[in-house]
Amino acid sequence: RFSLSDIWSTAKGTLTHMHRIGMILALAAVSCGRSNTIPLAPTCREWAIEIQKTVRLGTAEGPEAFPGDPMWALEDGRGRFWVAVNGHAVPMIFDSSGRFIQYFGREGVGPGEFRFLQPVQALPGDSVLVWEPMQFLVVGPDLTVARMINTPEQIGRPAPLEWPTRVYGTARGPMSRTSTTYRHALYDMSGDTARETVELMRLTDDSPLETPASHWRVPGEVDGEAIWLAHLGRYAIDRLAVAGPKIDMQLERQPDWFPGEMKTGWGTPDVPPWPQMVGVKPDSEGRLWVYSRKPRDNWQLAWRGRTAAAGNEVRVSDLPPTELLCTTVLEVIDLERRRVVVRKEFSDAIVAIWEHNRILSKHEDAAGIPYLEVLQLSLREQR
């Protein structure tokens, strides 16, 4: 028989022992920190990605045909598509149904002409921010230039937190034989000249902690008061909080298509293109949609009929189409559980990644004529 005091004494000792074990495990977890590494393979197979084709851009002939390889595109507030074409100075504009409207601007060096324009960001009020070397153009919804913003240095990947006074952007410089500095900053673009107001992060390629290409970041979605940044040369993602500023979340994966050495480039007839990150987009359900690029298994076929210059260097104009060199891998990551929910590989190149899980993919018809398709992606639970 056991008295109540015996039972209580035994229970108390057991609880104390369990508490000590719990404290040891908790301290171990704190000292080690939460792992930032996502498992190599999807740990949940209950979801699938569904694809719906919505709009097609480009035809085999006529004004809607692309005069070259479409390289970049954005969608403005009115649903119009602005497409930059390789080898052409001014972008093409299509309406929301895919009908060609016009070219924006004229190529040239005279009054009202442009050497090179690239649409970079949709703005509030259905306006668009267009990049030209050392300046930005604010284009109104009527497709006329509302104003010009000079830049004392090249500012890349602008994304407004509050337009026009708080605009995120990247800048490179000064450059020397031993160092290149990359800055992430906020700019005020309310005046005639862009003015840096806050430096968020500075990276240099000669830092002991950096290796070739590891200092490059691909800015993704502006998420409230934070910016998602993907490391170009490795599968790593940071969330940069503007308040602070500081990195308040880091994720990393080590898939077999990303080697340990971090480089970038499209390769040569003898060297495969290096894998790289394409972009990241968070959704409203606490998931991160991560796009990366890897070489095709038969990437050598893309170089048929093409040659490299002396020293195995290749001019940009001589590169094969991206979709013949690489495929795009989409992985959807559950941020709370730190796991890959589902993976999807696209055989065609992804030209643009937009909100609400929409992407723009590049294809070629049987005659080799390029065209674009707007795809709506969604997650479907497997039953």
Backbone torsions as a table, in degrees:
resi	resn	phi	psi	omega
1	ARG	NA	150.2	177.5
2	PHE	-123.9	135.4	176.0
3	SER	-80.8	166.9	178.0
4	LEU	-62.1	-36.0	179.4
5	SER	-66.7	-35.5	177.4
6	ASP	-65.3	-43.8	180.0
7	ILE	-62.4	-45.4	179.5
8	TRP	-62.6	-40.7	179.4
9	SER	-62.3	-43.7	179.0
10	THR	-64.9	-44.8	-179.8
11	ALA	-63.5	-41.4	-179.7
12	LYS	-62.2	-40.6	178.4
13	GLY	-65.0	-40.0	179.3
14	THR	-64.9	-44.1	179.9
15	LEU	-64.0	-39.5	178.3
16	THR	-62.9	-42.5	179.2
17	HIS	-62.9	-44.0	178.9
18	MET	-65.1	-37.6	179.0
19	HIS	-62.7	-41.3	179.3
20	ARG	-63.5	-42.9	178.1
21	ILE	-61.4	-43.2	179.6
22	GLY	-62.1	-40.7	178.8
23	MET	-63.7	-40.8	178.9
24	ILE	-62.0	-44.3	179.6
25	LEU	-65.6	-39.6	179.9
26	ALA	-65.1	-43.1	178.9
27	LEU	-64.5	-38.3	178.0
28	ALA	-63.2	-40.8	179.5
29	ALA	-65.1	-40.8	179.7
30	VAL	-66.4	-42.7	-177.7
31	SER	-66.7	-36.0	-179.9
32	CYS	-81.1	-29.3	-176.5
33	GLY	79.8	161.5	179.0
34	ARG	-74.0	133.4	-177.0
35	SER	-65.7	135.4	177.1
36	ASN	-94.2	-6.1	-174.8
37	THR	-86.6	126.2	177.9
38	ILE	-86.2	137.1	179.8
39	PRO	-53.2	153.1	-174.2
40	LEU	-65.2	-36.3	-176.1
41	ALA	-115.3	153.2	175.7
42	PRO	-56.2	130.5	-179.5
43	THR	-96.4	1.5	-179.9
44	CYS	-139.8	122.8	-175.6
45	ARG	-116.1	30.6	-177.2
46	GLU	-96.0	3.6	-178.7
47	TRP	-123.2	153.9	174.3
48	ALA	-137.0	153.1	178.5
49	ILE	-97.4	123.7	176.1
50	GLU	-100.2	144.5	-177.0
51	ILE	-123.0	128.9	176.2
52	GLN	-123.0	123.1	176.8
53	LYS	-80.2	129.8	-175.4
54	THR	-115.8	-46.2	-176.6
55	VAL	-137.6	142.1	174.6
56	ARG	-115.4	136.5	178.0
57	LEU	-118.7	132.6	176.8
58	GLY	101.0	139.6	177.0
59	THR	-130.4	174.2	-177.8
60	ALA	-71.2	-29.6	-178.9
61	GLU	-153.5	169.9	-179.3
62	GLY	92.2	-177.7	-176.2
63	PRO	-64.5	-22.2	-179.2
64	GLU	-82.9	-7.0	179.4
65	ALA	-74.9	139.7	177.3
66	PHE	-75.0	128.7	-179.8
67	PRO	-77.8	-3.4	179.2
68	GLY	-162.0	-161.9	-177.4
69	ASP	-83.1	116.5	177.4
70	PRO	-67.3	127.3	-171.3
71	MET	-113.3	-26.6	-173.0
72	TRP	-157.9	148.4	-179.6
73	ALA	-154.6	156.6	170.8
74	LEU	-140.8	163.8	177.0
75	GLU	-115.1	127.6	-178.6
76	ASP	-89.0	-177.6	-175.2
77	GLY	-66.1	-17.9	178.7
78	ARG	-97.8	8.9	178.6
79	GLY	80.8	10.9	177.6
80	ARG	-83.3	147.8	-178.6
81	PHE	-107.0	125.5	176.6
82	TRP	-104.9	121.9	-174.1
83	VAL	-121.9	122.7	173.9
84	ALA	-89.3	132.7	-175.4
85	VAL	-113.9	131.9	-179.0
86	ASN	-59.3	131.0	178.6
87	GLY	86.3	2.1	-180.0
88	HIS	-126.0	139.9	-169.5
89	ALA	-80.1	-24.3	-174.5
90	VAL	-123.3	146.7	-177.0
91	PRO	-81.2	159.6	173.7
92	MET	-95.8	147.5	179.4
93	ILE	-121.6	129.7	177.5
94	PHE	-119.9	151.5	176.8
95	ASP	-81.7	-179.2	-173.7
96	SER	-66.0	-17.7	177.9
97	SER	-93.9	-3.6	-179.5
98	GLY	97.2	5.7	179.3
99	ARG	-82.0	133.7	179.6
100	PHE	-67.8	132.8	178.6
101	ILE	-101.5	-58.7	-176.7
102	GLN	-173.0	167.6	164.1
103	TYR	-83.4	147.1	175.2
104	PHE	-95.9	111.5	179.1
105	GLY	84.5	176.2	178.8
106	ARG	-123.9	145.1	178.9
107	GLU	-80.2	136.4	178.5
108	GLY	154.6	-174.0	-178.6
109	VAL	-119.2	6.3	-179.8
110	GLY	-88.2	-177.5	178.3
111	PRO	-58.7	132.4	179.0
112	GLY	74.9	6.6	178.7
113	GLU	-111.9	160.6	-172.4
114	PHE	-131.7	144.0	176.4
115	ARG	-79.4	-39.7	179.9
116	PHE	-163.3	127.4	177.5
117	LEU	-125.8	141.8	175.5
118	GLN	-139.7	120.1	175.6
119	PRO	-68.5	132.6	-172.7
120	VAL	-123.2	-25.0	-173.6
121	GLN	-160.7	131.6	170.4
122	ALA	-76.5	139.9	-176.5
123	LEU	-117.6	163.1	174.4
124	PRO	-58.8	154.9	179.5
125	GLY	76.7	19.7	178.1
126	ASP	65.3	19.3	176.3
127	SER	-88.5	170.4	-179.7
128	VAL	-136.1	138.8	175.0
129	LEU	-95.9	122.6	-176.9
130	VAL	-116.0	134.1	-178.5
131	TRP	-95.4	134.9	168.5
132	GLU	-131.5	148.9	-177.8
133	PRO	-47.4	120.5	176.4
134	MET	70.3	16.7	173.0
135	GLN	-164.1	160.9	173.3
136	PHE	-116.1	149.1	172.5
137	LEU	-112.6	132.1	171.9
138	VAL	-96.5	113.0	-176.7
139	VAL	-102.6	123.6	-178.1
140	GLY	-75.1	171.8	-179.2
141	PRO	-62.5	-19.5	177.0
142	ASP	-86.9	7.7	176.9
143	LEU	66.7	31.2	171.3
144	THR	-115.3	154.3	-178.7
145	VAL	-75.7	118.0	179.8
146	ALA	-81.7	-40.4	177.0
147	ARG	-164.9	167.1	178.5
148	MET	-118.3	144.1	179.8
149	ILE	-123.0	113.6	177.0
150	ASN	-75.8	151.7	178.2
151	THR	-128.4	127.0	179.0
152	PRO	-68.7	-14.8	176.9
153	GLU	-148.8	165.4	-180.0
154	GLN	-71.5	122.4	178.9
155	ILE	-110.3	120.6	-177.3
156	GLY	-106.9	154.6	173.2
157	ARG	53.7	52.0	179.9
158	PRO	-68.1	141.6	177.6
159	ALA	-146.4	117.6	-174.3
160	PRO	-79.3	129.6	164.9
161	LEU	-83.2	-44.3	172.1
162	GLU	-141.9	108.2	-177.9
163	TRP	-80.7	135.1	1.4
164	PRO	-104.4	9.9	-169.6
165	THR	-87.9	-21.9	-179.1
166	ARG	-132.7	91.9	-176.5
167	VAL	-119.8	122.8	177.2
168	TYR	-76.2	143.6	175.9
169	GLY	-162.5	165.9	177.5
170	THR	-116.2	149.0	178.9
171	ALA	-139.3	147.9	-179.4
172	ARG	-120.7	133.2	177.2
173	GLY	137.8	166.1	-7.5
174	PRO	-72.0	159.0	-178.1
175	MET	-110.2	145.5	175.4
176	SER	-144.7	-175.6	179.8
177	ARG	-70.3	-20.7	-174.6
178	THR	-116.9	-9.7	-173.8
179	SER	-149.6	140.3	170.0
180	THR	-130.9	129.1	-178.0
181	THR	-104.0	133.4	177.1
182	TYR	-117.7	123.0	-178.1
183	ARG	-114.7	139.8	170.1
184	HIS	-109.0	127.0	-171.1
185	ALA	-149.3	167.6	170.4
186	LEU	-104.3	141.1	-177.8
187	TYR	-125.5	149.1	170.9
188	ASP	-99.9	116.2	-179.0
189	MET	-112.9	27.0	-179.5
190	SER	-79.0	-18.3	-178.8
191	GLY	-103.9	-164.7	-179.1
192	ASP	-76.4	-18.7	-179.6
193	THR	-130.6	133.6	177.8
194	ALA	-66.4	134.0	-177.3
195	ARG	-124.5	125.0	178.2
196	GLU	-71.5	131.2	-178.9
197	THR	-112.1	-36.9	-178.9
198	VAL	-139.9	127.7	171.4
199	GLU	-90.1	121.4	-176.6
200	LEU	-90.3	-39.4	-176.3
201	MET	-160.2	143.2	178.1
202	ARG	-129.5	130.4	-179.8
203	LEU	-130.4	141.3	176.8
204	THR	-128.1	148.4	-176.4
205	ASP	-80.8	-3.8	177.2
206	ASP	-101.9	7.7	176.6
207	SER	-69.0	142.6	178.7
208	PRO	-60.3	-24.0	-178.0
209	LEU	-87.2	-5.7	-177.2
210	GLU	-110.2	149.8	175.1
211	THR	-126.1	167.1	-177.5
212	PRO	-50.1	129.9	178.2
213	ALA	77.5	-9.4	-176.5
214	SER	-76.2	-15.4	-179.6
215	HIS	-86.7	-7.1	178.8
216	TRP	-83.6	137.4	177.9
217	ARG	-125.8	144.1	175.9
218	VAL	-104.2	104.5	-179.8
219	PRO	-63.2	136.9	178.2
220	GLY	-112.4	-134.8	-176.5
221	GLU	-71.5	141.3	168.4
222	VAL	-86.3	110.7	-172.4
223	ASP	-107.1	90.9	-177.8
224	GLY	65.3	-112.0	179.6
225	GLU	-106.3	30.2	-180.0
226	ALA	-143.2	158.6	179.2
227	ILE	-124.5	131.0	175.2
228	TRP	-84.7	130.6	-178.8
229	LEU	-125.2	128.7	176.0
230	ALA	-104.8	130.6	174.9
231	HIS	-67.2	128.6	-174.4
232	LEU	-65.2	-43.2	-171.1
233	GLY	-94.9	2.6	175.4
234	ARG	-152.8	161.9	-176.7
235	TYR	-82.1	81.5	179.1
236	ALA	-144.7	141.5	-174.2
237	ILE	-133.9	135.2	176.1
238	ASP	-119.7	147.8	169.8
239	ARG	-110.7	111.6	-175.7
240	LEU	-96.3	109.1	178.0
241	ALA	-78.5	132.1	-178.1
242	VAL	-69.3	-39.1	177.4
243	ALA	-70.5	118.9	-178.5
244	GLY	133.1	-68.7	-20.4
245	PRO	-76.5	162.0	-180.0
246	LYS	-161.2	158.4	172.5
247	ILE	-83.3	112.6	-176.8
248	ASP	-104.4	-0.9	173.9
249	MET	-155.6	137.7	177.2
250	GLN	-135.1	137.1	176.8
251	LEU	-130.3	147.4	179.1
252	GLU	-148.8	144.4	172.4
253	ARG	-133.1	157.6	-179.3
254	GLN	-129.2	61.5	178.9
255	PRO	-69.6	159.0	-174.8
256	ASP	-69.0	-14.6	179.5
257	TRP	-87.2	-1.4	171.6
258	PHE	-111.1	106.1	179.2
259	PRO	-70.3	169.3	-178.0
260	GLY	-67.3	-34.5	180.0
261	GLU	-79.8	132.1	-174.1
262	MET	-100.6	107.0	177.4
263	LYS	-136.4	171.6	174.7
264	THR	-135.6	161.4	177.9
265	GLY	142.9	159.6	-177.6
266	TRP	-94.2	4.2	175.0
267	GLY	79.7	-170.8	179.5
268	THR	-138.6	178.6	176.4
269	PRO	-57.6	-19.5	-178.9
270	ASP	-109.9	-10.0	-175.9
271	VAL	-125.0	128.5	-179.6
272	PRO	-69.9	156.1	175.7
273	PRO	-65.1	146.6	178.8
274	TRP	-78.2	141.8	174.9
275	PRO	-67.6	153.4	178.9
276	GLN	-156.9	160.6	176.8
277	MET	-79.2	144.9	-179.6
278	VAL	-105.5	-42.2	-180.0
279	GLY	173.3	166.8	178.0
280	VAL	-135.7	144.8	177.3
281	LYS	-141.7	122.5	173.1
282	PRO	-80.0	151.5	174.2
283	ASP	-111.2	-178.3	-175.6
284	SER	-80.1	-4.3	-177.1
285	GLU	-105.2	15.8	177.8
286	GLY	78.1	27.2	178.5
287	ARG	-118.4	154.8	179.2
288	LEU	-117.3	124.3	179.1
289	TRP	-95.8	114.4	-171.7
290	VAL	-113.7	124.7	-179.2
291	TYR	-112.9	128.0	176.3
292	SER	-133.5	165.2	-175.7
293	ARG	-122.6	137.7	178.1
294	LYS	-137.0	157.5	-178.7
295	PRO	-65.9	145.4	171.6
296	ARG	-68.3	155.0	176.4
297	ASP	-62.4	-32.7	-179.0
298	ASN	-110.6	39.9	-175.1
299	TRP	-59.9	-26.2	-179.1
300	GLN	-60.2	-31.2	-178.0
301	LEU	-63.0	-25.0	-179.2
302	ALA	-66.2	-20.9	-176.1
303	TRP	-93.1	2.9	179.2
304	ARG	-59.8	128.0	-179.2
305	GLY	81.4	4.5	179.1
306	ARG	-119.5	147.6	-178.8
307	THR	-129.1	156.9	176.2
308	ALA	-97.0	151.6	178.4
309	ALA	-76.5	-177.8	179.8
310	ALA	-58.6	141.7	-177.4
311	GLY	78.2	12.4	178.3
312	ASN	65.6	22.5	178.4
313	GLU	-89.6	147.0	-177.6
314	VAL	-125.0	129.0	174.9
315	ARG	-72.2	150.4	-178.8
316	VAL	-57.9	-38.9	-178.5
317	SER	-66.5	-18.5	-178.9
318	ASP	-97.5	-0.5	-178.7
319	LEU	-70.0	144.1	173.4
320	PRO	-67.4	162.1	176.1
321	PRO	-58.4	143.5	-177.5
322	THR	-56.4	-40.3	-175.7
323	GLU	-67.5	-17.6	176.1
324	LEU	-87.7	-19.8	179.8
325	LEU	-92.5	-36.2	-168.4
326	CYS	-134.7	160.7	165.9
327	THR	-117.3	161.8	-179.8
328	THR	-109.8	131.9	179.7
329	VAL	-108.8	124.7	174.2
330	LEU	-105.1	128.3	172.3
331	GLU	-125.4	131.0	177.4
332	VAL	-101.4	121.0	-174.7
333	ILE	-109.4	128.3	171.9
334	ASP	-78.0	110.9	-174.0
335	LEU	-68.7	-31.9	-178.7
336	GLU	-73.0	-44.7	-177.3
337	ARG	-90.8	-5.7	179.8
338	ARG	54.0	56.7	-179.9
339	ARG	-144.6	154.3	174.4
340	VAL	-82.4	122.1	-179.3
341	VAL	-80.1	-44.5	-177.6
342	VAL	-158.7	155.7	178.9
343	ARG	-129.8	141.8	178.9
344	LYS	-141.0	132.5	178.3
345	GLU	-109.0	130.6	-179.9
346	PHE	-105.0	130.6	-179.2
347	SER	-79.1	-18.0	-179.2
348	ASP	-104.0	157.6	-177.8
349	ALA	-70.7	144.9	175.2
350	ILE	-98.5	117.4	-176.1
351	VAL	-86.8	-35.2	-178.0
352	ALA	-150.4	150.2	176.7
353	ILE	-122.9	124.4	-175.3
354	TRP	-120.5	174.7	178.7
355	GLU	-66.6	164.7	176.6
356	HIS	61.0	33.4	173.2
357	ASN	59.3	44.8	176.7
358	ARG	-115.3	138.6	179.6
359	ILE	-133.3	162.5	176.0
360	LEU	-118.3	118.1	-177.2
361	SER	-110.9	150.2	-177.3
362	LYS	-106.8	135.7	-178.8
363	HIS	-134.4	172.4	171.2
364	GLU	-132.3	139.9	176.7
365	ASP	-80.5	-175.7	-175.5
366	ALA	-61.3	-24.9	-179.6
367	ALA	-92.4	4.6	179.9
368	GLY	82.5	15.2	179.6
369	ILE	-85.6	126.0	-177.6
370	PRO	-76.0	146.2	171.0
371	TYR	-148.4	164.8	-177.4
372	LEU	-119.4	149.9	175.8
373	GLU	-132.5	133.2	173.5
374	VAL	-86.1	123.8	-177.6
375	LEU	-115.2	132.3	173.6
376	GLN	-98.7	119.5	-179.8
377	LEU	-101.5	145.7	176.8
378	SER	-148.8	154.3	176.4
379	LEU	-95.4	132.8	177.6
380	ARG	-122.2	130.1	-179.1
381	GLU	-76.2	131.2	179.4
382	GLN	-79.5	134.2	-179.9
383	ARG	-102.1	NA	NA
